[in-house]
Amino acid sequence: MPKTPGISAQDTHPAHRTHRSIIPRRPARPTGRDRDTARRHRLRTTTIALVSGALAATAFAAPARAQDGPADRGHHRATQQALDAVVAGGLPGITAAATDRHGLWQGASGIGDRRTKAPRGVNDRFRIASITKTFVATVLLQMETEGKLSLDDTVEKWLPGAVRGNGNDGSKITVRQLLNHTSGIYDFLEDPAYTAKYTSVSGFLKHRYEYRSPWVAVVAAMRNAPTSPPGTRQQYSNTNYVLAGLILQQAGGRSYETEVRKRIIEPLKLRATTVPGNSSRMPGPGSRAYSKFSIDPAATKVYDVTFQNASQSWAEGDMISSAADLNRFYSALLGGKLLRPEQLKAMKTVVPDPDDPSASTGYGLGLEAFNTSCGKRLWGHTGGWFGSLSVAVTTEDGSHQLAYNTNGDWRGDELGLAMEAEYCGTAPAAASGRAGAGVLGAERKIRTGF
């Protein structure tokens, strides 16, 4: 899910970072660390109790649908209720899949098309946004095992002169610092000129089908000074994974798309997963994707953003997948099928979140840690982009996964409830008053970017 600065309630999308920043419009927008503090306060005080009342409205939403595999029919009842709560809270639709010892369960709620009123499908494909980052980090860690690069290599070694100017120095930043977001490199999605062209409502509608070179993002970031010295603070920046993708190509000698396809998608038989490259196509089956391009809760105009050139989110967030495929990927990853123990341990070595030090969560190498209110430790990632908010998590042993996606991007207040329901068996109304770090943490991450 990228943080988008300089947001206008009328002209800009809510946000895009490892999850995205959907915050109320305020008279004066705080900047820097003050902005982070304001966001943290907003998310800590968000009451998910409104779901209780929202549940009463589910009778007016599209009928809930669940499709069971070997899993017994009642095992995921609370999870389905959480999906219904998300739709009752104001988003068009949601699709989800859970995989555990009972087998595969799939559920959906709401609509997939506002015009035809077609329901959201359990096999829908969607843009996974920043969940892409876990795939990129996995490939780079595989390359380290093969001796093609080291996590302690500098950016300058692989991309000479790319990170330079305005206080930026690629010779002082390592690949590891890119992957765990401690590089201090400015997020290109915060750059005013980039925002005006690509993520304002007018800019997006004008340029949505255009190819964007990854170097455009790098240049936008280099127009700005670092946010902190390398290695001193964890601060999410999508630029890190643009650079990681470019290094991946240099080290492997093949395109980022080919590396991900040959190393992960094909071996795991992820048939609903694609790396779209320079394409605006959205493969089916799938639903329409909708955005309000606004952080104003009163905004009513909704735009269909289903088709957009994936190059504009590249290695930082361009992939398309399904909930079931994401479960298969995270099961293989945490189950040790993609990385050796040393590399998996490095991936799970988290840097504490400086804005939420009490949550026992953090960011590793393309992988995030979440905690539920019942004490379950989960690993995964979240992602948010125009018309799409997604979550994909798994238990530490890779035995129980959950992934879900909404086809609207203007609110995320209830998204954490599905994790609580699936892993703690807590119905939405009961969970609303005691959301744990994993729930609010997931919401916060989703709402701050890709």
N, C-alpha and C positions, 0 to 999 in steps of 0.2 A: 501497500500500500503505500509519496513524496510530499514534502511540505511545500506549499506554494505561497510565497510571500506576496505582499502587495495586492491582496485579494479585494476585489470589489464585489459587493453583494449582487450587483446586477451583471457584471461583465466577466467574472472569473469562476473557474471551477473550484470546489471546496478545497481540494488539496491533493498532493501526490507525493508520497515518500514511502517508507516501508510500511506504510499504512498511511492513513491520510488525515489531514487536519481539518476537521469540520467543527468550527467554533463559532459562537454567536458574533454577529457584527458588533463592534464597539466603537465609540466616537474616535478614540485615538488608538491606533494599533500598536501594541508594544513590539519592540525589536530585540534581537539578540537574546541574552539570557533572560531578560524580563519577559520576552515573548514566550520562552519555554516555561517559565514559572506560571505565567497566566494560563497557558494551555493545561499544565499539570493541575492547577487549581480547578479549572473548568471540569476536567475529566474526573477528578477525585470527588467532586460534589455532584456529578451527574446522578440523578436518581433513576434507577432502572425500575423503580416501583411503579412507574406509569404503565408498565406492561400489564399489571393486574387489571387496570381498567381497559387496556387495549384488547385484552383477551376477550372481553365481552363483545367486541366488534367483529370477531372472526366469522360470525355468521354471514357477514356481508362480503367477505373475501371469497376468492375462488376456492372450491372445495380442496381440502388437503388430500394428498395422494401419497401412499407408501407402497413400495414394491419390495417384497421380501424375497431373499434367497433362502438358504438353509436357516438363517436367523429366525428365531421364533417371533411371532407377530407382535407380542406385547413388550419385547425386550427394549424397543426404542421409542416407546410411547411418549416419554418425556421429551425426547429429542424432536419428535414430530410436533409436539405442543410448542416447543421453542421456535420451530420454523414458522408455525402459524402466528406466533407473537411478533416475529419480525415483519410479516406482511401486515398484521393489524396495526403495527407501529407506523406504517406509511410507505413502505417500499413495495414495488410492483410484485416481485416474486422471488423465490429462493429455491435452490436445489441442493441436495446434500447426499452424502454416502458415508456409511460407517462400516468398517471391516473389523471383525473380532473373531473369537473362537466359534461363534455361532455362524459365521459366514458373512456375506455381503448384504447390507440393508441399504435401500435407497428411499429417499423421501423428497417431497416437493410441496410447495404451497404457493398460492397466488397465481398471477398471470405471466405469460411469457411474451404476450403481444397486446399492447393497450388498444390497438385498433380492432383486432379480430376477437380479442378476449380469450385466445387460446391459452391453455394452462401452461405453467412452467413444467418442463420435462425432467424426469429423473436422470436421463442420459445426456442432458445438455452439455455442450462444449462452451467454454467461456474464456475470456482473457484473464490469465492468472496474475498479471502484473508482477509485483515484487517477489512472488513465490519463485519466479524465474531465478532469483539470486541464489537459491539453494542449489539449483542445477549447475550454475556457473561455478560456484565454489567447489562443488563435487568434482567437476572436470579438472579444475586447477589442482586439487588435492591428489587426484589420480596421476596427474602429470608430475607432481612432486615425487610420488612413489616410483615413477619411471625414470627419475633423474633428469627430466626435461627442464625443470626450474626448481627454485627453492622459495619457500614462503618468505625468506629473509632477503631475497633479491630486491634491489631497489627498482622503483618505477623507471628511473633514468636508464638503468641497464637495458630494459626492454623497449622503452619508448623515449629515446634520446630527445631532449628538448621539448617534450610534450607538456610537462608540468613545470612551468617557468614563468616568471614575471609577477609583479604585485605581491612579492613575498613568498610565492610558491616555489618549492625546490624539490623536484622529483628524486634528487640524490639522497634525500633524507627521509623518504617515504618508502615503506616496504610493501610487498604484495600482501602480507598478513594484515597490515594496517588498512589496506583497501578493503579486505574482506570483512574485517570486524568494525569498520567505520571509525577508526581512530586516526585516520590520515590528516584530519583537519581541513581537507579540501572542500571548497565551497560547493554547495548543491546547485547545479546548473538550473534546476527548476525554481530557484530563488532569484535568478538573474532577471531584472526588470525587462530587458529587451527580449530575452527568450520567452518570458511569460506573455508579453504583449503579442508576440507572433504566433506562439503555439498553444497556449493554455487559457487565454482569455476567450470568451465566447465568440467574439468576432474573429479573432485569430484562428481559433480551432476550425470554425466553419469554413474559413477561406483556405486554410492550408492542410486540412485533415487528410487529403489523399496524396500529399507530396512526400517524396523520399527525403529523409533527413539523415545525413551522414553522422556517425557517432562523433566525428571530430567537431561537428557544430556544437554538440553538448560540451565537449572539452574546452573549446574556445570560449564558450559562454562562462564556464566556471573560472577560467583563467583571467577573465576581466575583473575578478574579485579577489580580495585578500583572503588568506586562510582564516578559518573560524577559530583555530587553535593550533599550537605547535604539534607536529606529528607525535603520536603516542601518548598524549597527555589527557585526552578526553574522548569519550565515545559520543559521536554526533552523526546521526544518519545523513548520508549524502549519496544521492543516486549517481553522482559523478564517479564515485569509487568503483561501481560495477561497470560503467562504460569503459573505464581504464582497465579493469580486470578482464573484460571481454577482448579488448585490443591486445593485452598481454597474452591471453589464451591463444589468440590467433598467431602471434609471433612465435610462441613456444611450440605450438603444435603443427604449424605449417599448413593448417586448414582453417576454413571459416569457423566462426563461433557456432553457426547453425549446424555445420557438418559434425563438429566435435560432440555437441550435445546429442545429435541424432545417433551417431555411431556408438557412443559410449554409454548412453542411458536409454534413450527411447526405444531403439531396436532390440537391445538385449533384454529389456524388461517387457517387451511387447506392449508398449503403451500406445495402443492403436488410436486413441482419441487425442493424442498429444502431438502438437506441431510447433515448429519454430518458423514462423511465417516469413521472416525476412522482409523484402520490399514488396509487401502485399497488403491490400486493404480488405481482402476476402475474409469471410468468417465461415469456416466449414460447419456443416450440420452433422447431427441435429443440434439445434440451438434456439435460443430465444432472442428477442430484440433487447438492446441495451439502452438505458435511458439516463440522461443527466439533466440537472437543473442549472448547472454552471453558477451556483449561488450558495453562499453560506447563510443566507437569510431564511429563517424558518417559514416566513410568510410567502416565499417565492412559489409561484404556481406554474410558470411556463416550463414545460418539459420537452427536451430535445431527444430525438432518436440519434444515438451516436454509435450504432452497431458497427458501421463500416468506417475504418480509419487506418491509415498506413502504419503498420506495426514497426517500421523502422524508427518511428518517433519515440519508441520506448525500448528498443533493441535489447542488449544484454542486461540492462537494468530492469526490464519488465515486459518483454514482448510476447512470451509464450502463450499458447492456447492449450487447454486441457479439459478434462472432466473430473468430477469429484472422485469417481472410482479409480481413475488413473493416478491421481495425486495420492490416494491411499496406497496404491501399489508401489509408487516411488518412495514414499517415506517409510513404508514397511521394509523395503529393500535397503534403504540407506541406514536406518537405525538398527536393522537386523544384521548389519555387517556384510552385505552382499556387494556393495559398491566400493567400499573403502577398507583398507587395512586398519587394525585396531589403533595404531599410532595416529593415522590421519583422522579417524573418527573422533578420537580423544581430543585432537587439536580443534576439530570443528565444534565440539561441545564445550570448549574452554571459553566461557563467556566473560565479556567485559560488563561490569555492573552498569545499569542505566543511571546516569548522573541525576536525572530528573525524577527518579523513583527508587531511591536506594533501599527502601524498606520492603520492596516487593519480592526480593529474592529471584528476580528475573534478570535477563540480560541478553546480550547479542554475542554469538560466537562467530564462526566463519560461515556466513550465509545461513545461519540457523539460530533460532530464538528459543529461549526457555520461558515457559509459562507455568504458573501454579494455579490449581483450582482451589475452591474453598474447602474441598474435602481432602486436600493434601496430595492430590495426584500431580506429579511432575510431567509436563508435556514438552515436546520439542516440535518445532515446525516453523512456519512463516505465515505472514499475512500479506495481502496485496490489495491495492486500490487504484483504479484508473477510471477514466471517463466511462460511466455506465456499469461499473463492476466493483464489487467489494468481495474479497475472498479470504477464507481461513483454511489452513491445512495443518493438522497436528497429529502426533502419534505418541504413544507411551514410549518410555526409554528403551524397552526391549523390542520395540517394533511389532508388538502383538495386537495393538488396538488403534485404529486410525479413524479420524473424522475429517471430512473436507466439505465445505459448502461455499456457495456463491449467491450473491444478490444481483439482480439485473437493474438496480438503481443505485445511485451513489450519494444521495443527499442526507443520509442519516445512518448512524451505526450504533445507536444507543442500546439496541437489544441483541447485537450480534454475539456478544460474549455468552449469552444465555444458552446457546446450543452446546457449547463446551461443557458448561455446568450440568446440563441435562444429560448429555451422553456419558460423561465420566463420573458424575456424582449421582445420577438418577434423580436430579432435582427438577421438579416441574417449574416452569417460568415464574408463576406467582410466588412460590416459596423461595426461589433463588433470588428474587429481586431485592430483598432486603439484606442479603448477606453475601453479595458478590465478592469473591476472593481476588487475589492479585492476578490470577490467570485471566479472569473475566474482564476486569477493568483494564488489565494490561493489554489484552488482545484488542479491546475496543480502542485504546489509546494508539496502539500501533497501526491499526487499520486506518485510523482517522488522521494519520500524519504522512500519508504518501503512498507511493507505488505499492 
